Amino acid sequence: MPPATRPFLLADSQLTGHSIIAASLTRPAADEPPPAPSSAFCAHWPVAGRDGPRPFFSATAPQVAAACSAAAEAFNTFHVARSALASHTARWLTLLADRCLANQAEILALASRETGLTRCRLAREFGRMIGTLKLFAELAASGSWQEVLHSPPLAPAQAGPFNADLRRVNIPLGPVAVFTASNFPLAYGVCGGDFASAVCTGCPVIIKGHPAHPGTGEFLARLAATTLAESGLPSGFFSFLHAGGDRERPVGRELVLSPSIRAVGFTGSIAGGEALRHLIAAERQTDPIPLFAENGSCNLVLVCQSALRTRASQVATDLAISLTDSVGQQCTNTGLVAIEGSAADAAAFASQLATLASRAPARPMLTPRIAQGYHHRLQEVQSAGAATLAPNPTPRASTDPRCTPTILLAPIAQLLASPTLRDEVFGPAAIITAGSPSELAQLAHHSRGMLVGSIYGDAPDHASVRELTQALASRAGRIVLNGVPTGVRVAPAMVHGGPHPATSDPASTAVGPLAARRWTRPVCFQHTPGDALATSFLPGQLSGHLPAQPS
Amino acid sequence: MPPATRPFLLADSQLTGHSIIAASLTRPAADEPPPAPSSAFCAHWPVAGRDGPRPFFSATAPQVAAACSAAAEAFNTFHVARSALASHTARWLTLLADRCLANQAEILALASRETGLTRCRLAREFGRMIGTLKLFAELAASGSWQEVLHSPPLAPAQAGPFNADLRRVNIPLGPVAVFTASNFPLAYGVCGGDFASAVCTGCPVIIKGHPAHPGTGEFLARLAATTLAESGLPSGFFSFLHAGGDRERPVGRELVLSPSIRAVGFTGSIAGGEALRHLIAAERQTDPIPLFAENGSCNLVLVCQSALRTRASQVATDLAISLTDSVGQQCTNTGLVAIEGSAADAAAFASQLATLASRAPARPMLTPRIAQGYHHRLQEVQSAGAATLAPNPTPRASTDPRCTPTILLAPIAQLLASPTLRDEVFGPAAIITAGSPSELAQLAHHSRGMLVGSIYGDAPDHASVRELTQALASRAGRIVLNGVPTGVRVAPAMVHGGPHPATSDPASTAVGPLAARRWTRPVCFQHTPGDALATSFLPGQLSGHLPAQPS
């Protein structure tokens, strides 16, 4: 198919810096006052160590409103042709996956320049984005996200007082606002999991772009807009809003407070996710909507005694690679390592880990703000009693933007006493501690809700593994046995979620087919014939099933 | 089995008026100040037209705290024996169903005296309570509420960068607070759906009793406490708190704000459910918990032209029975009836409905407060432009506590303009209106979120039925074709839920096996062998799967 193999855009010189409203590149209307210069912003290019030259223009309030209205209108209008929806959404997601593949080199170049992440790392993420788009295309085509269930009437002998024919089906909530993440410009970006899972269920999507990678966002958004048009869906199904400068927060605020928005997806920091949650609670008291915020997480790795004795080097090597991958900028990164043993064991393990981590190629962080946050949090945990191990025999100049992995040591009593030490440090840092099995379990129980926890254990560690698994299960969305916490497989049994504050809704997952359920609610049709619901959740051919009019 | 057939309590003279904390009848401790007399209360006996003589004593703040601590301790302790949980919870629910059956006559007598509902009506509800207890006993025994899912690693050719073995399973959230309803003392009472579904998943339950039927509540709670002891579960798995007088709200407030409580179930009015939602949002900002409030609902019935022409009498008869059943005190009751036709058609239909409704045996409402609320809301809708049809040729004396069904008429333009008219009137009242198919669809679209909507249509009404189904689907949790909205079947495909404000969480249902999911969250176990998770969601026999220690 020629369009899928021919690149859509040849160069980022075709970027405009403007938002995409209802699938069209849109400059503010002529009768609007021109946007304030303070709402324009540039991307930061971390490896180059400077900002890019191109200005991007934050969406104006009327543009946000227009995107929301178009989404609501598209959703309500397309309702009447709902039976055709599945083929359209599947086609859109498939076309988009193909178009992204055809533009892979350009996307990776843009994303690498704007994030400082390596092409190799981004290629892995690109593969995950494509896999996710295809997964939700298949799910849309199969309709299995509707989770259709039929309870036919029982035989009179078994029946209770009410014996109606019931059919349950999930229906879409309506327009969804998606906040993209700084650290995963592809898998949690414009065409990422929140987008694809919402589209799968027939929800129009409005993306709030991330100011850390506006070029990548706009490029992907143009691919989404073009393929939307080819899919036959109404243009209101997709908008992309640039948001930066002094409009970074207002764009998000206006978006989630629009009455047209029926659900919100967010990937980012705990502070950001919590601010959105409080905003919705305070400002949408009479019209609440669900928020699915996947926030930061201080993930706990527990190493049992026998595993430590027999394979400390291997565990340290795996953790060092995991910790420094993506410059530590992953929500599944290791935050705390607690080993079953003495303070001397912790010091030895920490020293080994520090040496290994210092060998990782040095790279800059995503943005200066994130780098500042990393250093600020390191200072906080040091003030709270964690001691930094010399990470690097030859410290770099203070003007060098490259990030230094940091391994810290703290007594477990200190960790249990200090909430600051149990909070996330976003970056390649981990605090090492040691204790008895019951102290490790206590640490797990007192941890903040986390996305993922790991346990390393051998056969002699059986009792500890068992106790620690129990403890971790109460605080984590995923538990890894003998493996690092990073690495999220896109599969049905995946849970990428976890107790608050790691997410705002621990009953959901942001990854895997179950992610589609977030954008739906179940409806029960009583006495409604099945074939009327077969291709759609709404009656298609009812006439044969309604009582005939007596002549 | 003798205990199942021998009545546990012979008479309500054995009621004590005290709460049940950790499965034991508990008077306030000796070192506590005695509870204020204003926290004691009596049940209202509607048919007798007076309060019962026995005082009930609201739980004190230390009692609420003790119930919460006991629940948390029981949950955490029992964790270590999780693999045995399913058999214990199934046994408890089964024993309890049997014990309730053995005490059916006593339960119905108590409930009828305290609610004014007929024994016949309560016997139906009793059957539903027993069916629900047995359903969740089976679900607990089967473990299917865990929704276990395995994603084995893919063959290398199909695998992405991460190819871990994943197993997903739902785990219980922890202690659940359940607020019982005034109008369903059994199915939404102490041993009702919220209780049974929470117990099924292994969550301890603390019940806030309803002051409208404290004797029924205490009686059921003692059956629950006794069977709990026989089931082998720790006593902290069940508490029942009397709450009335000036402690009615404080008991609920203390309960939902306890850090031990991990989820809340509520059945009651919109005002009550919304107050709980706002309380949790405001007071548990850093430790949010899910609330599943099933609130009131103004349910819409739409009658298409042909159905009206051919079977108006039948529809009116069905609606009149439905409307006056349980003195209209059902959350699925009809609130608005919109017929496709002229104002004259509406007047004729309303007159027919009023005549039929007036023939229902007159009964008092549940409590004086509810009766006052009914009359207050009738005055409000009359002030907002709805005209009352003479319901009864011989009005009763103003001292007669029996409730009069009320049929009102309002122009559809008035309904569209006045939110007051589109709100619930709790009681046997319905507003009748008429309009074109598009006006009916507009009314559906502008309705508040509702639990259930009905559409009556014949074959010639096909186009209208289709359009109205679309419209109702956006505002209702259940849509009935050619049937009344009342009557909730306990079955897998049931959805007893709906958009806000009918519920606080439209993605959930309060009835059917799916109700168990509310008290759980999914956890993913990575690289964890299946047989270690087979009988439990936590590792049982791990040792064979952990790496052996090199000798």
Boltz contact constraints between the chains, C-beta under 6 A:
constraints:
  - contact:
      token1: [A, 79]
      token2: [B, 470]
      max_distance: 6.0
  - contact:
      token1: [A, 124]
      token2: [B, 161]
      max_distance: 6.0
  - contact:
      token1: [A, 131]
      token2: [B, 160]
      max_distance: 6.0
  - contact:
      token1: [A, 149]
      token2: [B, 492]
      max_distance: 6.0
  - contact:
      token1: [A, 149]
      token2: [B, 493]
      max_distance: 6.0
  - contact:
      token1: [A, 151]
      token2: [B, 491]
      max_distance: 6.0
  - contact:
      token1: [A, 151]
      token2: [B, 492]
      max_distance: 6.0
  - contact:
      token1: [A, 151]
      token2: [B, 493]
      max_distance: 6.0
  - contact:
      token1: [A, 160]
      token2: [B, 131]
      max_distance: 6.0
  - contact:
      token1: [A, 161]
      token2: [B, 124]
      max_distance: 6.0
  - contact:
      token1: [A, 162]
      token2: [B, 487]
      max_distance: 6.0
  - contact:
      token1: [A, 162]
      token2: [B, 489]
      max_distance: 6.0
  - contact:
      token1: [A, 164]
      token2: [B, 489]
      max_distance: 6.0
  - contact:
      token1: [A, 166]
      token2: [B, 491]
      max_distance: 6.0
  - contact:
      token1: [A, 166]
      token2: [B, 493]
      max_distance: 6.0
  - contact:
      token1: [A, 166]
      token2: [B, 494]
      max_distance: 6.0
  - contact:
      token1: [A, 167]
      token2: [B, 493]
      max_distance: 6.0
  - contact:
      token1: [A, 168]
      token2: [B, 493]
      max_distance: 6.0
  - contact:
      token1: [A, 168]
      token2: [B, 495]
      max_distance: 6.0
  - contact:
      token1: [A, 281]
      token2: [B, 281]
      max_distance: 6.0
  - contact:
      token1: [A, 288]
      token2: [B, 500]
      max_distance: 6.0
  - contact:
      token1: [A, 306]
      token2: [B, 549]
      max_distance: 6.0
  - contact:
      token1: [A, 310]
      token2: [B, 549]
      max_distance: 6.0
  - contact:
      token1: [A, 310]
      token2: [B, 550]
      max_distance: 6.0
  - contact:
      token1: [A, 457]
      token2: [B, 546]
      max_distance: 6.0
  - contact:
      token1: [A, 458]
      token2: [B, 546]
      max_distance: 6.0
  - contact:
      token1: [A, 458]
      token2: [B, 547]
      max_distance: 6.0
  - contact:
      token1: [A, 458]
      token2: [B, 549]
      max_distance: 6.0
  - contact:
      token1: [A, 459]
      token2: [B, 543]
      max_distance: 6.0
  - contact:
      token1: [A, 459]
      token2: [B, 546]
      max_distance: 6.0
  - contact:
      token1: [A, 459]
      token2: [B, 548]
      max_distance: 6.0
  - contact:
      token1: [A, 459]
      token2: [B, 549]
      max_distance: 6.0
  - contact:
      token1: [A, 460]
      token2: [B, 549]
      max_distance: 6.0
  - contact:
      token1: [A, 462]
      token2: [B, 542]
      max_distance: 6.0
  - contact:
      token1: [A, 462]
      token2: [B, 543]
      max_distance: 6.0
  - contact:
      token1: [A, 465]
      token2: [B, 542]
      max_distance: 6.0
  - contact:
      token1: [A, 466]
      token2: [B, 539]
      max_distance: 6.0
  - contact:
      token1: [A, 469]
      token2: [B, 538]
      max_distance: 6.0
  - contact:
      token1: [A, 469]
      token2: [B, 539]
      max_distance: 6.0
  - contact:
      token1: [A, 470]
      token2: [B, 79]
      max_distance: 6.0
  - contact:
      token1: [A, 470]
      token2: [B, 538]
      max_distance: 6.0
  - contact:
      token1: [A, 473]
      token2: [B, 523]
      max_distance: 6.0
  - contact:
      token1: [A, 478]
      token2: [B, 524]
      max_distance: 6.0
  - contact:
      token1: [A, 479]
      token2: [B, 525]
      max_distance: 6.0
  - contact:
      token1: [A, 480]
      token2: [B, 526]
      max_distance: 6.0
  - contact:
      token1: [A, 481]
      token2: [B, 527]
      max_distance: 6.0
  - contact:
      token1: [A, 481]
      token2: [B, 528]
      max_distance: 6.0
  - contact:
      token1: [A, 482]
      token2: [B, 527]
      max_distance: 6.0
  - contact:
      token1: [A, 483]
      token2: [B, 527]
      max_distance: 6.0
  - contact:
      token1: [A, 487]
      token2: [B, 162]
      max_distance: 6.0
  - contact:
      token1: [A, 489]
      token2: [B, 162]
      max_distance: 6.0
  - contact:
      token1: [A, 489]
      token2: [B, 164]
      max_distance: 6.0
  - contact:
      token1: [A, 491]
      token2: [B, 151]
      max_distance: 6.0
  - contact:
      token1: [A, 491]
      token2: [B, 166]
      max_distance: 6.0
  - contact:
      token1: [A, 492]
      token2: [B, 149]
      max_distance: 6.0
  - contact:
      token1: [A, 492]
      token2: [B, 151]
      max_distance: 6.0
  - contact:
      token1: [A, 493]
      token2: [B, 149]
      max_distance: 6.0
  - contact:
      token1: [A, 493]
      token2: [B, 150]
      max_distance: 6.0
  - contact:
      token1: [A, 493]
      token2: [B, 151]
      max_distance: 6.0
  - contact:
      token1: [A, 493]
      token2: [B, 166]
      max_distance: 6.0
  - contact:
      token1: [A, 493]
      token2: [B, 167]
      max_distance: 6.0
  - contact:
      token1: [A, 493]
      token2: [B, 168]
      max_distance: 6.0
  - contact:
      token1: [A, 494]
      token2: [B, 166]
      max_distance: 6.0
  - contact:
      token1: [A, 494]
      token2: [B, 524]
      max_distance: 6.0
  - contact:
      token1: [A, 495]
      token2: [B, 168]
      max_distance: 6.0
  - contact:
      token1: [A, 495]
      token2: [B, 522]
      max_distance: 6.0
  - contact:
      token1: [A, 495]
      token2: [B, 524]
      max_distance: 6.0
  - contact:
      token1: [A, 500]
      token2: [B, 288]
      max_distance: 6.0
  - contact:
      token1: [A, 506]
      token2: [B, 521]
      max_distance: 6.0
  - contact:
      token1: [A, 507]
      token2: [B, 521]
      max_distance: 6.0
  - contact:
      token1: [A, 521]
      token2: [B, 506]
      max_distance: 6.0
  - contact:
      token1: [A, 521]
      token2: [B, 507]
      max_distance: 6.0
  - contact:
      token1: [A, 522]
      token2: [B, 495]
      max_distance: 6.0
  - contact:
      token1: [A, 523]
      token2: [B, 473]
      max_distance: 6.0
  - contact:
      token1: [A, 524]
      token2: [B, 478]
      max_distance: 6.0
  - contact:
      token1: [A, 524]
      token2: [B, 494]
      max_distance: 6.0
  - contact:
      token1: [A, 524]
      token2: [B, 495]
      max_distance: 6.0
  - contact:
      token1: [A, 525]
      token2: [B, 479]
      max_distance: 6.0
  - contact:
      token1: [A, 526]
      token2: [B, 480]
      max_distance: 6.0
  - contact:
      token1: [A, 527]
      token2: [B, 481]
      max_distance: 6.0
  - contact:
      token1: [A, 527]
      token2: [B, 482]
      max_distance: 6.0
  - contact:
      token1: [A, 527]
      token2: [B, 483]
      max_distance: 6.0
  - contact:
      token1: [A, 528]
      token2: [B, 481]
      max_distance: 6.0
  - contact:
      token1: [A, 538]
      token2: [B, 469]
      max_distance: 6.0
  - contact:
      token1: [A, 538]
      token2: [B, 470]
      max_distance: 6.0
  - contact:
      token1: [A, 539]
      token2: [B, 466]
      max_distance: 6.0
  - contact:
      token1: [A, 539]
      token2: [B, 469]
      max_distance: 6.0
  - contact:
      token1: [A, 542]
      token2: [B, 462]
      max_distance: 6.0
  - contact:
      token1: [A, 542]
      token2: [B, 465]
      max_distance: 6.0
  - contact:
      token1: [A, 543]
      token2: [B, 459]
      max_distance: 6.0
  - contact:
      token1: [A, 543]
      token2: [B, 462]
      max_distance: 6.0
  - contact:
      token1: [A, 546]
      token2: [B, 457]
      max_distance: 6.0
  - contact:
      token1: [A, 546]
      token2: [B, 458]
      max_distance: 6.0
  - contact:
      token1: [A, 546]
      token2: [B, 459]
      max_distance: 6.0
  - contact:
      token1: [A, 547]
      token2: [B, 458]
      max_distance: 6.0
  - contact:
      token1: [A, 548]
      token2: [B, 459]
      max_distance: 6.0
  - contact:
      token1: [A, 549]
      token2: [B, 306]
      max_distance: 6.0
  - contact:
      token1: [A, 549]
      token2: [B, 310]
      max_distance: 6.0
  - contact:
      token1: [A, 549]
      token2: [B, 458]
      max_distance: 6.0
  - contact:
      token1: [A, 549]
      token2: [B, 459]
      max_distance: 6.0
  - contact:
      token1: [A, 549]
      token2: [B, 460]
      max_distance: 6.0
  - contact:
      token1: [A, 550]
      token2: [B, 310]
      max_distance: 6.0
